[in-house]
């Protein structure tokens, strides 16, 4: 029981730190979450982390909250799940609540607007760094080298020519699913031959 309470406390503190010191939303947090839960604390394996990210992206809600909820549950059950989720969202909630009290003055402040411009650039770098870091850890094979460029090209084309199209993610998930089925079928044939 004491170990479970200690794990719950660790979960809350780790995700509170992630929520407090990461900017840019759920996707920007993924690299930080991966570093904290896979590399530092080894609460889950790298392969499981990739699976959790895919599932978290496919389910309703912010990806980082879904990942926090899963990791919390895996480490300490329902209480751990609740505390990890609360820890992650609490800093954002407090910041947004404080900003809402002074919103009119806040949004008109020239320095705040310039700071937001700088933060946007930093978020782009953080997102790119996360993508590169996760891509380096992925298993590479035919699937990786086919699926990634095709999904990237489709996303860019849809973003340019159909900017109001909101089904891009669904199309990319379906394409990824098709490639995954093909990759699994090909892998199973190789295993059977050996």
C-alpha positions in Angstrom: 0.0 0.0 0.0 2.8 2.4 0.9 4.5 1.7 -2.4 1.3 2.4 -4.3 0.9 5.8 -2.5 4.5 6.6 -3.3 4.0 5.7 -7.0 0.9 7.9 -7.1 2.8 10.8 -5.6 5.6 10.3 -8.1 3.1 10.2 -11.0 1.5 13.4 -9.8 4.8 15.3 -9.5 6.3 14.0 -12.8 3.2 15.0 -14.8 2.8 18.2 -12.9 6.3 19.1 -13.9 5.6 18.1 -17.5 2.4 20.2 -17.5 4.1 23.2 -16.0 7.3 23.3 -18.1 6.1 22.4 -21.6 4.4 24.7 -24.1 2.6 24.0 -27.3 0.0 21.5 -26.3 -0.2 17.7 -26.4 2.1 17.1 -29.4 4.8 19.3 -27.9 4.6 17.3 -24.7 5.2 13.9 -26.2 8.9 14.2 -26.4 9.1 15.3 -22.8 6.7 12.6 -21.6 8.7 10.0 -23.5 11.9 11.1 -21.8 10.4 11.1 -18.4 8.4 7.8 -18.5 10.5 5.7 -20.8 14.1 6.8 -20.4 14.3 8.1 -16.9 11.8 6.1 -14.9 11.3 3.1 -17.2 7.6 2.9 -16.3 6.9 1.6 -19.9 9.0 0.2 -22.7 9.8 2.3 -25.9 7.7 -0.1 -28.1 4.7 0.2 -25.7 5.1 4.0 -25.7 4.7 4.1 -29.5 1.6 2.0 -29.2 0.2 4.2 -26.5 0.8 7.3 -28.6 -1.0 5.8 -31.6 -4.0 4.8 -29.4 -4.0 8.2 -27.6 -4.0 9.9 -31.0 -6.9 7.8 -32.2 -9.1 8.3 -29.1 -11.0 11.4 -28.1 -9.2 14.0 -26.1 -5.8 15.6 -26.0 -3.0 13.1 -26.8 -0.9 14.1 -23.8 -3.8 13.7 -21.4 -4.6 10.2 -22.9 -0.9 9.2 -22.5 -0.8 10.5 -18.9 -4.0 8.6 -18.1 -2.7 5.3 -19.5 0.7 5.6 -17.8 -0.9 6.5 -14.5 -3.2 3.5 -14.7 -0.3 1.2 -15.7 1.8 2.3 -12.8 -0.7 2.7 -10.0 -4.2 1.8 -11.1 -7.2 4.2 -11.1 -5.8 6.5 -8.5 -2.5 6.8 -10.4 -4.4 7.4 -13.6 -6.4 10.2 -11.9 -3.4 11.8 -10.3 -1.3 11.7 -13.5 -4.1 13.3 -15.4 -4.7 16.0 -12.8 -1.0 16.7 -12.5 -0.7 17.2 -16.3 -3.7 19.6 -16.7 -3.4 21.5 -13.4 -0.7 24.0 -14.5 -2.6 24.8 -17.7 -5.8 25.2 -15.8 -4.3 27.6 -13.3 -2.5 29.7 -16.0 -5.6 30.0 -18.1 -7.7 30.9 -15.1 -5.3 33.7 -14.1 -5.1 34.9 -17.7 -8.9 35.0 -17.9 -9.0 37.4 -15.0 -6.9 39.9 -16.9 -7.6 38.9 -20.5 -8.4 42.3 -21.9 -5.3 43.9 -20.5 -3.2 40.8 -21.3 -4.1 40.5 -24.9 -3.5 44.2 -25.6 0.0 44.2 -24.1 2.6 44.6 -26.9 5.2 42.6 -25.0 2.9 39.7 -24.4 2.1 39.5 -28.1 5.8 39.6 -29.0 6.5 36.9 -26.4 3.8 34.7 -28.0 5.5 35.1 -31.4 8.8 33.9 -29.9 7.0 31.0 -28.1 5.4 29.9 -31.4 8.9 29.6 -33.0 10.1 27.6 -30.0 7.1 25.3 -30.2 7.8 24.6 -33.8 11.4 23.6 -32.9 10.2 21.5 -30.0 7.7 19.6 -32.3 10.3 19.0 -34.9 12.8 17.8 -32.3 10.1 15.4 -30.9 9.4 14.0 -34.4 13.1 13.4 -35.1 13.7 11.9 -31.7 10.8 9.5 -32.1 11.6 8.6 -35.7 15.1 7.6 -34.6 13.7 5.1 -32.1 11.2 3.6 -34.5 11.8 0.2 -36.1 12.8 0.8 -39.6 11.8 -1.4 -42.4 9.9 -1.3 -45.7 6.8 -0.1 -43.8 8.7 2.9 -42.3 10.3 3.9 -45.6 7.0 3.6 -47.5 4.4 4.9 -45.0 6.2 7.9 -43.7 6.9 9.8 -46.9 3.5 8.9 -48.4 1.7 10.2 -45.2 3.9 13.3 -45.2 3.1 14.1 -48.9 -0.6 13.5 -48.5 -0.7 15.7 -45.4 1.2 18.5 -47.2 -1.0 18.3 -50.3 -4.2 18.3 -48.3 -2.9 21.2 -46.2 -2.1 23.3 -49.3 -5.1 22.5 -51.5 -7.8 21.7 -49.0 -7.0 23.7 -45.9 -10.6 23.5 -44.6 -10.6 19.7 -45.0 -10.9 18.2 -41.5 -10.7 14.5 -42.4 -7.0 14.5 -43.2 -6.2 12.7 -39.9 -8.8 10.0 -40.7 -7.3 9.5 -44.2 -3.8 9.2 -42.8 -5.0 6.7 -40.1 -6.7 4.6 -42.8 -3.5 4.7 -45.0 -1.4 3.8 -42.0 -3.8 0.9 -41.2 -3.6 -0.4 -44.8 0.2 -0.2 -44.7 0.2 -1.9 -41.2 -1.9 -4.8 -42.5 0.4 -5.2 -45.6 3.5 -5.0 -43.4 2.1 -7.6 -41.0 1.1 -9.9 -43.8 4.6 -9.7 -45.4 6.3 -10.2 -42.0 4.2 -13.3 -41.3 5.1 -14.8 -44.7 8.8 -14.3 -44.0 8.5 -15.9 -40.5 6.6 -18.9 -42.0 9.3 -19.4 -44.7 12.0 -19.5 -42.0 
